[in-house]
Amino acid sequence: VLNDIEGEGQLYTEEFSKDRVSKYLRQFKYMKIKRKMNQVTKLTKSLWDSGRCGAGDSKLCFLILVSSDNDPLINEIKDITGRYERDPISFYYLNIKEQQEFVLAFPKVDPTKDKYIFFKPQRKKYGFLQGAATNDVVMSFIDDVLAGNKASNFIREQHLDIKAKQLPSCFN
C-alpha cells in the first residue's frame, strides 16, 4: 500500500491468499486520505524512483537549493506553499553538498548564488531565479512560471542536456 504524499508504503508480507489479502486491505478501505498542503520535501532516491520530477511527472518541480537539511530557506518557502495547493507544482529541496551531481545537471545554475529552479520534467526544460530573493519575488516567479509568462527576473528556459536516467546516480 503506497502513501502517495511521501512516496513510501507498507509491504504485505503474509501468505498470498485471497482471504488474507482481503483482510489486510480492509484496514485501508475507509481511511480518509489526509491531503497535505504543498510541502517542501527533500528529493530523495525513493521519490525519484517513484517518478517524482522524472520524465513522466506532469507537475512542475520547484527545486530549492540549500546547504543543509535544516536550512532556514526551507521554512521560508513552507510559508508560501499553501498558496499553490491546487496548482500542478511540487516543492522539493536539494542539499547542494549531498546531491551535487543533480544540481550540476542544470549547467547554467550557480548553486552559490541561485537558490530556486523550476523544472519541467516532461519537457526537460528548466529556468531559475537569479540571486537571493524575498518571498514576494519568489511568489511572483512561481506565478509567472505557472501562467506561462516570461518573467524578467529569471533565465530563459534551457533544455536539459543530460538524460534523465543519469540523474539517479547522485542520490545516496
Solvent accessible surface area in square Angstrom, and as a share of the most:
residue,aa,sasa,rsa
1,V,76,0.44
2,L,119,0.59
3,N,66,0.34
4,D,84,0.44
5,I,39,0.20
6,E,60,0.27
7,G,10,0.10
8,E,108,0.49
9,G,52,0.50
10,Q,106,0.47
11,L,150,0.75
12,Y,49,0.19
13,T,108,0.63
14,E,101,0.45
15,E,111,0.50
16,F,178,0.74
17,S,38,0.25
18,K,174,0.74
19,D,115,0.60
20,R,120,0.44
21,V,32,0.18
22,S,50,0.32
23,K,146,0.62
24,Y,42,0.16
25,L,86,0.43
26,R,146,0.53
27,Q,104,0.46
28,F,43,0.18
29,K,131,0.56
30,Y,177,0.67
31,M,120,0.53
32,K,176,0.75
33,I,137,0.69
34,K,168,0.71
35,R,164,0.60
36,K,99,0.42
37,M,114,0.51
38,N,25,0.13
39,Q,60,0.27
40,V,11,0.07
41,T,35,0.21
42,K,43,0.18
43,L,0,0.00
44,T,50,0.29
45,K,86,0.36
46,S,60,0.39
47,L,6,0.03
48,W,21,0.07
49,D,90,0.47
50,S,57,0.37
51,G,33,0.32
52,R,45,0.16
53,C,0,0.00
54,G,9,0.09
55,A,58,0.45
56,G,68,0.66
57,D,22,0.11
58,S,89,0.57
59,K,83,0.35
60,L,17,0.08
61,C,0,0.00
62,F,1,0.00
63,L,0,0.00
64,I,0,0.00
65,L,0,0.00
66,V,1,0.01
67,S,45,0.29
68,S,42,0.27
69,D,68,0.35
70,N,130,0.67
71,D,25,0.13
72,P,92,0.58
73,L,28,0.14
74,I,11,0.06
75,N,92,0.47
76,E,77,0.35
77,I,0,0.00
78,K,95,0.40
79,D,115,0.60
80,I,11,0.06
81,T,3,0.02
82,G,27,0.26
83,R,137,0.50
84,Y,3,0.01
85,E,90,0.40
86,R,232,0.85
87,D,52,0.27
88,P,77,0.49
89,I,0,0.00
90,S,15,0.10
91,F,3,0.01
92,Y,10,0.04
93,Y,23,0.09
94,L,0,0.00
95,N,7,0.03
96,I,27,0.14
97,K,149,0.63
98,E,72,0.32
99,Q,5,0.02
100,Q,110,0.49
101,E,101,0.45
102,F,0,0.00
103,V,1,0.01
104,L,117,0.58
105,A,7,0.05
106,F,1,0.01
107,P,80,0.50
108,K,118,0.50
109,V,12,0.07
110,D,51,0.27
111,P,30,0.19
112,T,106,0.62
113,K,132,0.56
114,D,9,0.05
115,K,47,0.20
116,Y,5,0.02
117,I,0,0.00
118,F,2,0.01
119,F,6,0.03
120,K,52,0.22
121,P,4,0.02
122,Q,108,0.48
123,R,164,0.60
124,K,69,0.29
125,K,57,0.24
126,Y,1,0.00
127,G,0,0.00
128,F,5,0.02
129,L,2,0.01
130,Q,106,0.47
131,G,24,0.23
132,A,99,0.77
133,A,28,0.21
134,T,88,0.51
135,N,47,0.24
136,D,102,0.53
137,V,56,0.32
138,V,0,0.00
139,M,37,0.16
140,S,53,0.34
141,F,1,0.00
142,I,2,0.01
143,D,46,0.24
144,D,34,0.18
145,V,13,0.08
146,L,54,0.27
147,A,71,0.55
148,G,57,0.55
149,N,79,0.40
150,K,142,0.60
151,A,16,0.12
152,S,122,0.78
153,N,55,0.28
154,F,20,0.08
155,I,46,0.24
156,R,177,0.65
157,E,38,0.17
158,Q,42,0.19
159,H,115,0.52
160,L,13,0.06
161,D,116,0.60
162,I,53,0.27
163,K,143,0.61
164,A,23,0.17
165,K,184,0.78
166,Q,105,0.47
167,L,5,0.02
168,P,30,0.19
169,S,81,0.52
170,C,11,0.06
171,F,18,0.07
172,N,148,0.76
